[in-house]
Amino acid sequence: DDLQSLFYAKLMRKRVELGVPPFPNGPSTELPPETHEPYENAIRDAGREVGQMYLARGDISRAWVLYRMLGEPGPIRDALASYDPGPDGDPYPAIEVAWQGGVYPEKGFDLVLDRSGVCSAITMVSSTDMTGKEPLRDYCIRRLVKALHAQLVERLVGDLESRGKPVPTPTTAAAILAALPDLCADDAYHVDTSHLSSVVQMAMHLPPGPELELARDLCVYGAALSPGLRGDAEPPFDDTYVDYGAYLDAILDDNREASLDRFRAKAAAGADPDGGNIPAEVLVNLLLKLDRPADALAVACEYLANEDDRNLSCPGVGELARRVGDYATAAAAAKSKLDPVAYLAALIAGKNG
């Protein structure tokens, strides 16, 4: 396009000024050493100038090509912050820069959720490796919880009003179902049940806060659905939304001990003589989330001591023992796994401690 030609024309002019061939047939490092700095400055100046021209046109994608080359994402982030594609605009080039390019992933997620809805936004999050991106993950989950809960309450209110029933205050799923328990009778539902399940499970990553309260309200609704609409789940979430709700209760410190007892019972029932105890792994992670590492260690010692740590979804006995400074248990765990290096390290740490 014309702006790309302008960029290369500016570079050609600089090459002529520097007395080097006008054709960029090789890397700039092949130019005479004394021309390196002025030519690199010319590239930066031209890139910024033409990049701003692209941004003035609203062409974030082409502007990003230049600013990425310069290692300067700031102007692109600023442009994305105020970007509004309007009802007829195509947001996907900006989404690609914001999300895949990593310039402003929250904005990319917002554009998908606001333009394409909950389903596309769930797919976006679930298909992305969020390892090391926990703040972004939590941002996306919070928005999903709020969006789905708002959708659910709006439809529940509409259902109530269509029946000539008053709308309770506060207007939550729990309050509406308490006022009219048969809203979900005869396999009735008000939001896509796969969306409901996905968002509630994602919400279990969140710390206490208002969005977790909304997720708990989603669980109340899910538990009211007909059994065939609650989906299939593996222990310890075999009672689906009741178990999801108990997990969230523990995080919210609402009947926490009762919820933990529920998962302790599931860990005891889930013990497999042939190895494996997913309910115990879930309980260990929950206790760690609640900052109770000593309790987590006790659960791991009881149910996971013989497991290969590499196959666990939670820290194993040795790691948990080291976290709480119980080096005798760490040494015993290493000895049982025939790990002489870990055994010796635990003995030395215990002696030094």
Beta strands, then each sheet from edge to edge (+ up, - down):
end
